[in-house]
Amino acid sequence: MPEDKNFLEKLEVVLKKLLSSNTTIVITTISSIEGLPILSILPRATNETIISAMVAAMLSLSERAVMEMKIGEFTQLFIQGNDGYLLVFEADPAVLAVSTTADAKLGLIILECEKASLEISKILKEEE
């Protein structure tokens, strides 16, 4: 792969690697802290703008709750639904969100997402 890829191509590689590494991952999205979509890989009928706004809002509320409760720094948000999970990670200056099926191996996915969050953060900070 060429070294001079723009940052969106680099981010796309990170998201595709997440999806290919685990077949239980359904959606991957990177949003700004403000809730604007940066890049997503999601099913056709899914609204990227709404997902990005909701994920950013949940991140902001979670960070505030962690701070108010004096339990350290926010690391991740975990939501369980009947049919799967939503995981949200800070990827400063952005947000990584991943949804999975109910049979996901969460330990493995969390490790992969933490690694991806660091990669995303590095790519975005190189662009500043």
Secondary structure as GFF3:
##gff-version 3
##sequence-region A 1 128
A	DSSP	alpha_helix	7	21	.	.	.	ID=ss1
A	DSSP	beta_strand	25	32	.	.	.	ID=ss2
A	DSSP	beta_strand	37	41	.	.	.	ID=ss3
A	DSSP	alpha_helix	48	68	.	.	.	ID=ss4
A	DSSP	beta_strand	76	81	.	.	.	ID=ss5
A	DSSP	beta_strand	84	91	.	.	.	ID=ss6
A	DSSP	beta_strand	94	101	.	.	.	ID=ss7
A	DSSP	alpha_helix	106	127	.	.	.	ID=ss8
###
